[in-house]
């Protein structure tokens, strides 16, 4: 019997419209806008100025602290200005504007398609190269990878778990990457194993991707210690704590890090980026993005340079349908509505979803009927209706006592609520408030 996590979970329609579509390299735009905060932690600090000439892979900004990541140019050209840009969430963030001139790469980057399997670097040298390349979690969380590879004192990794679940409906970027870059991913996994000195890795893939499972299993026969584990389909299995439970049957305690259970979890896209950084000296300046939607002419998987306006991706997928009601950055469960299609693609941009007007209209919320469906599906074992009420009445003590900060914002509660209550919206607001209170108390 296939494994899955043991608490809560739902089964939304897959809608993998772009499954099986080859990865297509998107044309470079005339100008890119590269935000300085594409990761959890402090924004990077610019090291270029207006008028500077840059190449593909040139360092634009250095990490602004321990939890931060370098930013590199995705194009060659001239720095037009350093100014704010409205990001995918609608906030103004500092960014570097570059006018594109040609496509000249830094000479240190190996652009060949030759597979480089052997890695003679030490653990520290691997982590240093990953940090230099600006690698972050590619599943959307964007936590700086080098920080994850340096566990706090008293914690040690026993296993590397690769998140190739892609349980979010519509998205197929990771699926297409596994089919086209399987060997490179496995080398990346072996490098991650060496970085944290473990002998076992498991790549967890939901069983709605049988072609990826078969492909990686065949390749993994040549890689010692790497197991391909098919998993039962259930959302949100891509959550770190849920994936750990599914793979090694350990549950991470409230407030604890996954490493406390000996697990280091990395996204499959991150494993590929690690391969490119360590074996090819290639910084993270491009990624695969799914562009999809039921009304879209050509749902696709694109290889996109960071800083490309989202408008360019939509145009390449056939243009925006007339009945578009909402555009989501990410998937329908955890993604957020775009404020503008001129927002740039960032390191954490896994997908662009166009919903029709009919799909994007919310049904009117009604009173809670105490059915407990939200409690039954919560993968963190929380009481969403209680947390929503605590937020509405600003009872922050009650919210904290009932572990609102454990919420992973998966949206399972809102999805299953028969009264159409905006549970996640309220809980997300309350979580932010309580986390602010906790930070103030600690300081």
HELIX and SHEET records of a PDB file:
HELIX    1   1 UNK A  123  UNK A  132  1                                  10    
HELIX    2   2 UNK A  145  UNK A  148  1                                   4    
HELIX    3   3 UNK A  173  UNK A  180  1                                   8    
HELIX    4   4 UNK A  182  UNK A  196  1                                  15    
HELIX    5   5 UNK A  210  UNK A  220  1                                  11    
HELIX    6   6 UNK A  240  UNK A  248  1                                   9    
HELIX    7   7 UNK A  258  UNK A  261  5                                   4    
HELIX    8   8 UNK A  268  UNK A  280  1                                  13    
HELIX    9   9 UNK A  310  UNK A  316  1                                   7    
HELIX   10  10 UNK A  357  UNK A  360  1                                   4    
HELIX   11  11 UNK A  373  UNK A  377  1                                   5    
HELIX   12  12 UNK A  384  UNK A  392  1                                   9    
HELIX   13  13 UNK A  396  UNK A  401  1                                   6    
HELIX   14  14 UNK A  404  UNK A  406  5                                   3    
HELIX   15  15 UNK A  412  UNK A  416  1                                   5    
HELIX   16  16 UNK A  423  UNK A  442  1                                  20    
SHEET    1   A 6 UNK A  23  UNK A  25  0                                        
SHEET    2   A 6 UNK A 300  UNK A 305  1                                        
SHEET    3   A 6 UNK A 286  UNK A 292 -1                                        
SHEET    4   A 6 UNK A 351  UNK A 356  1                                        
SHEET    5   A 6 UNK A 324  UNK A 329 -1                                        
SHEET    6   A 6 UNK A 336  UNK A 337 -1                                        
SHEET    1   B 4 UNK A  31  UNK A  35  0                                        
SHEET    2   B 4 UNK A  92  UNK A 100 -1                                        
SHEET    3   B 4 UNK A  77  UNK A  86 -1                                        
SHEET    4   B 4 UNK A  53  UNK A  54 -1                                        
SHEET    1   C 3 UNK A  45  UNK A  46  0                                        
SHEET    2   C 3 UNK A  59  UNK A  62 -1                                        
SHEET    3   C 3 UNK A  71  UNK A  72 -1                                        
SHEET    1   D 4 UNK A 226  UNK A 231  0                                        
SHEET    2   D 4 UNK A 201  UNK A 206  1                                        
SHEET    3   D 4 UNK A 159  UNK A 163  1                                        
SHEET    4   D 4 UNK A 263  UNK A 267  1                                        
END                                                                             
